């Protein structure tokens, strides 16, 4: 074969490959063009090519939160932020979030939730599709009324310990309530989920407690740090090393508990049970019952759900308790309304679920705190199917975030939205649309444990108010919000407590 023939053949091959490459590039550009065209009418703050608004978000978490609120106030009913080539679409109107949260299709969490996979696996928080539907159906019985009564007893026991722990803060000018709330809720939820007591409130050096706090803290910070989103970089950092060590501790602890409870469960099945195996710990026992010794759920599956329960429960509940106490410390006359109603309702009876449901002032104060200081200020969904929001066709590949901090301050439904006014949530108060107030999200993917979490919050708040008069040190304009997985204040939430003359355990 002559060199001329080879040259011609090579030229044709080069031409064909060039045409294929050009076609691929054109198709990608066309696809990207359609993507951008769909979002053309959604406003966004000034952005640079390629990096988008990432340069504006390279600031402190506090400043990032301020910018998100500012853009929402300036850019209309919805806006987007470009982080590199990815659009993050922010929603904060009831009409905008309804088609998203009411859908049984748009249930996938945002891509950032992949950071949780090493700890939570594919548990209820991180799973999607058929697996999520199966797990949701599986776990729903864990929160029925009979078991909630058992959980109530655990909450009361740990609330009494919390009151005792708080005594050392009496007489001090201020202290941060958040660590106390975290330790109390960790003890409550650890007992409810695994049937073990870790004594987080009295043993600050418990390795499992420290590991859970480390993981929660690092993962929340990672959500906001663009560079930490890359695993190879994250693994090289101090955060990455601390994360991996804490992960080994938590997995080792939970695996040990599962093995022990599994042995007890098998003993119960064979009639060789002891007193401890007769004590039903709903979550773990339920999972062991339906696991069919690994046929339906493996030990890893069970561990994922236990870790999910711990993660999703203790931090959000503790944050809720802290913000409620802050709000009541700023508006102390509501403390007296709660206590007066409690004394009238309970009489000589013991605290029960029925009594908790009758405390309308307590309920209203809690809900108003959830409105003004939403525990989970951002709810994120990844869009894998077309959806129309406020007349905009949101393209596949977008990330949509519901900003509940702005949503809950919509003046159309909550006049003077920045003012703490629990009367809004009294039975006689004004009505508002279903999706104007979503403290536990809404729709099929709402928080499965919202009733359980509310019980813990009510019990802890009641015990604290019955024993201490609460004052908040910082005014509202001194608050410095950080939006992570939960709503934080820089420096914690500072309170001052004074024992009540008629202080008593409930």
Residue pairs with C-beta under 8 A, 6 or more apart in sequence:
34 395
35 395
35 397
38 392
38 393
38 394
38 395
39 80
39 87
39 89
39 392
39 394
39 395
39 398
41 392
42 78
42 79
42 80
42 87
42 89
42 392
43 75
43 76
43 78
43 79
43 80
44 53
44 75
44 79
44 80
44 81
44 82
45 53
45 56
45 67
45 71
45 75
45 79
45 81
46 53
47 53
47 82
48 55
50 84
50 85
51 84
52 81
52 82
52 83
52 84
52 85
52 86
53 81
53 82
53 83
54 82
54 83
54 84
54 226
56 67
57 64
57 67
57 81
57 83
57 226
58 226
59 67
61 221
61 224
61 482
61 483
61 484
62 480
62 481
62 482
62 490
64 224
64 483
65 377
65 481
65 482
65 483
66 481
68 81
68 90
68 403
68 483
69 403
69 405
69 406
71 79
71 81
71 90
72 79
72 90
72 92
72 403
72 406
73 406
77 92
77 93
77 96
77 390
78 89
78 90
78 91
78 92
78 93
78 96
78 389
78 390
78 392
79 89
79 90
80 87
80 88
80 89
80 90
81 87
81 88
81 90
82 88
83 226
86 397
86 399
87 398
87 399
88 399
88 400
88 401
89 389
89 394
89 398
89 399
89 400
89 401
90 401
90 402
90 403
91 97
91 100
91 389
91 400
91 401
91 402
91 403
91 407
92 402
92 403
92 404
92 405
92 406
92 407
92 410
93 390
93 407
93 410
94 407
94 410
94 413
94 433
94 434
94 435
94 436
95 390
95 435
96 389
96 390
97 402
97 407
97 435
97 438
97 442
98 434
98 435
99 387
99 388
99 389
100 106
100 381
100 387
100 389
100 400
100 402
101 379
101 402
101 435
101 438
101 441
101 442
101 443
101 445
101 446
102 435
102 442
102 443
103 387
103 443
104 443
104 444
105 385
106 381
106 383
106 384
106 385
106 387
107 128
107 132
107 381
107 444
107 445
108 128
108 129
108 381
108 382
108 384
109 125
109 126
109 128
109 380
109 381
109 382
110 380
110 381
110 382
110 399
110 401
111 382
111 399
112 223
112 229
112 380
113 125
113 126
113 380
114 126
115 219
115 222
115 223
115 229
116 125
116 126
116 219
116 311
117 126
118 243
118 247
119 215
119 219
119 247
119 250
119 307
119 311
120 126
120 304
120 307
120 308
120 311
121 300
121 301
121 303
121 304
121 307
122 131
122 304
123 135
123 304
123 305
123 307
123 308
124 132
124 135
124 136
124 139
124 305
124 308
124 312
124 448
125 308
125 311
125 312
126 308
127 135
132 445
135 305
136 444
136 448
138 286
138 287
138 290
139 283
139 286
139 305
139 448
140 448
141 147
141 286
142 282
142 283
142 286
143 448
143 449
143 451
143 452
145 353
147 282
148 353
148 451
148 452
148 455
149 352
149 353
150 192
150 280
150 282
151 188
151 192
151 282
151 452
151 455
151 456
152 351
152 352
152 353
152 356
152 455
152 459
154 188
154 191
154 192
155 188
155 455
155 456
155 459
155 460
156 351
156 459
156 463
156 506
158 184
158 187
158 188
158 191
158 201
159 184
159 459
159 460
159 462
159 463
159 464
159 506
160 463
160 505
161 184
161 187
161 201
161 202
162 180
162 184
162 201
162 460
162 463
162 464
163 463
163 464
163 467
163 468
163 505
165 180
165 183
165 201
165 202
166 180
166 464
166 467
166 468
166 497
169 175
169 497
170 468
170 497
170 498
170 499
172 496
173 473
173 496
174 473
174 494
174 495
174 496
175 494
175 495
175 496
176 491
176 492
176 493
176 494
176 495
177 321
177 322
177 325
177 326
177 492
177 493
177 494
177 495
178 318
178 319
178 322
178 492
178 493
179 492
180 201
181 317
181 318
181 319
181 321
181 322
181 325
181 460
182 200
182 213
182 314
182 315
182 318
183 200
183 201
183 204
183 209
184 200
184 201
184 318
184 321
184 460
185 313
185 314
185 315
185 317
185 318
185 321
185 456
185 460
186 198
186 200
186 209
186 212
186 310
186 314
186 318
187 197
187 198
187 199
187 200
187 201
188 314
188 317
188 456
189 309
189 310
189 313
189 314
189 317
189 456
190 196
190 197
190 198
190 200
190 310
190 314
191 197
191 281
192 281
192 282
192 283
192 452
193 281
193 283
193 284
193 306
193 309
193 310
193 313
194 254
194 257
194 261
194 281
194 283
194 284
194 306
195 257
195 261
195 279
195 281
195 284
195 285
196 257
198 206
198 208
198 209
199 206
200 206
200 209
203 209
207 249
207 253
208 249
208 250
208 253
210 246
210 249
211 245
211 246
211 247
211 249
211 250
211 253
212 246
212 250
212 310
212 311
212 314
214 242
214 243
214 246
215 243
215 246
215 247
215 250
215 311
216 311
216 315
216 485
218 239
218 242
218 243
218 246
219 243
219 485
220 484
220 485
220 486
221 228
221 239
221 484
222 228
222 229
222 234
222 239
223 484
223 485
224 484
227 233
228 234
228 237
228 239
234 240
234 243
235 241
235 244
250 307
251 303
254 303
254 306
254 307
255 299
255 303
257 284
257 306
258 284
258 299
258 302
258 303
258 306
259 299
261 281
261 284
261 285
261 288
262 288
262 299
264 273
264 274
264 276
264 277
265 277
265 285
265 288
265 289
267 273
267 274
267 277
268 277
268 278
283 305
283 306
283 309
284 302
284 306
287 297
287 301
287 302
287 305
287 306
288 302
290 296
290 297
291 297
291 298
291 301
291 302
309 449
312 447
312 449
313 449
313 452
313 453
315 485
315 486
316 375
316 376
316 453
316 486
317 453
317 456
317 457
319 375
319 486
319 487
319 488
320 366
320 369
320 370
320 375
320 453
320 457
321 456
321 457
321 460
321 461
322 492
322 493
323 369
323 373
323 375
323 487
323 493
324 365
324 366
324 369
324 457
324 461
325 461
325 464
325 470
325 472
325 493
325 495
326 369
326 373
326 472
326 489
326 493
326 495
327 365
327 368
327 369
327 372
327 373
327 420
327 472
328 334
328 335
328 338
328 365
328 369
328 461
328 465
328 470
329 470
329 471
329 472
329 495
329 496
330 420
330 472
330 475
330 476
331 420
332 469
332 470
332 471
334 361
334 365
334 422
335 465
335 469
335 470
337 361
337 365
338 359
338 361
338 362
338 365
338 461
338 462
338 465
339 465
339 466
341 359
341 360
341 361
341 362
342 359
342 362
342 462
342 466
345 355
345 358
345 359
346 355
349 355
351 459
351 462
351 506
353 455
356 362
356 455
356 458
356 459
359 458
359 462
360 426
360 427
361 422
361 426
362 458
362 461
362 462
363 425
363 458
364 422
364 423
364 424
364 425
364 426
364 429
365 422
366 454
366 457
366 458
366 461
367 422
367 424
367 425
367 437
367 439
368 420
368 421
368 422
368 424
368 425
369 420
370 408
370 437
370 439
371 408
371 409
371 414
371 424
371 425
371 437
371 439
372 408
372 409
372 418
372 420
373 487
374 404
374 405
374 408
374 439
374 487
375 439
375 486
375 487
376 404
376 441
376 485
376 486
376 487
377 403
377 404
377 405
377 481
377 483
377 486
377 487
378 401
378 402
378 403
378 404
378 483
379 401
379 402
379 404
379 438
379 441
380 399
380 400
380 401
380 402
381 399
381 400
381 401
381 402
382 398
382 399
382 400
383 394
383 395
383 396
383 397
383 398
383 399
383 400
384 396
385 396
386 393
386 394
386 395
386 396
387 393
387 394
388 394
389 400
394 400
402 438
404 438
404 439
405 481
405 483
405 487
407 436
407 437
407 438
408 414
408 417
408 436
408 437
409 417
409 418
410 417
410 436
411 417
413 430
413 432
413 433
413 436
413 437
414 424
414 432
414 436
418 476
423 429
424 430
434 442
435 442
438 446
439 450
440 446
440 447
440 450
440 453
441 447
447 453
459 506
462 506
463 505
463 506
464 470
464 497
466 500
466 503
466 504
466 505
466 506
467 499
467 500
467 503
467 504
467 505
468 497
468 498
468 499
468 500
468 503
469 497
469 498
469 499
469 500
470 495
470 496
470 497
471 495
471 496
471 497
471 498
472 493
472 494
472 495
472 496
473 494
473 495
473 496
474 489
474 493
474 494
479 489
480 489
480 490
480 491
481 487
481 488
481 489
481 490
482 488
482 489
482 490
